Amino acid sequence: MIYKDEPKDANLLVVVAVEGYAQRHNMKEKDVFEQFKRYEINVAIRECYSTLHTQDLEETIGFAEDVLKRRMQ
């Protein structure tokens, strides 16, 4: 069964990742969001929602950092 609020919750994980990444790297959230869009980090977070939502929010930020780092190479 699919949880009806899953898309909203996945979007919240994207917000957490953007804000957390911005804080960790001393960047503006707007710039982080643009970078996430360019490298489809927001898509990756949504695709991995079923796992990420069971983890601490710091794990979502770390996931975003790892995926972005690999995609930028």
C-alpha positions in Angstrom: 0.0 0.0 0.0 1.3 3.5 -0.9 1.1 6.1 1.8 -0.9 9.0 0.5 1.4 11.7 1.9 4.6 10.0 0.5 5.1 12.7 -2.2 4.9 15.5 0.4 7.2 13.7 2.8 9.7 13.1 0.0 9.6 16.8 -0.8 10.3 17.6 2.8 13.4 15.4 2.6 14.6 17.5 -0.3 14.0 20.6 1.7 16.0 19.2 4.7 18.8 18.2 2.3 19.0 21.6 0.7 19.0 23.5 4.0 21.5 21.1 5.6 23.8 21.1 2.6 23.6 24.9 2.6 24.5 25.1 6.2 27.4 22.6 6.0 28.9 24.3 3.0 28.1 27.9 3.8 26.0 28.4 0.7 22.7 30.1 0.0 19.7 27.7 -0.2 18.7 29.1 -3.6 22.2 28.1 -5.0 22.1 24.7 -3.4 18.6 24.1 -4.8 19.8 25.1 -8.3 22.7 22.7 -8.0 20.5 19.9 -6.8 18.2 20.4 -9.8 21.1 20.5 -12.2 22.5 17.2 -10.9 19.1 15.7 -10.2 19.8 15.3 -6.5 16.2 16.1 -5.8 15.1 13.2 -8.0 17.6 10.8 -6.3 16.2 11.7 -2.9 12.7 11.1 -4.0 13.6 7.8 -5.6 15.3 6.6 -2.4 12.5 7.9 -0.1 11.5 4.4 1.0 14.9 4.0 2.7 15.7 7.6 3.6 12.5 8.2 5.5 13.5 5.5 8.0 16.9 7.2 8.7 18.0 10.2 10.7 17.6 13.5 8.7 21.4 13.9 8.8 21.6 10.7 6.6 19.5 12.5 3.9 22.0 15.4 3.9 24.9 13.0 3.7 23.2 11.1 0.9 22.8 14.3 -1.1 26.4 15.2 -0.5 27.6 11.8 -1.7 25.5 11.7 -4.8 26.3 15.3 -5.7 30.0 14.6 -5.3 29.9 11.6 -7.6 27.8 13.3 -10.2 30.0 16.4 -10.3 33.1 14.3 -11.2 
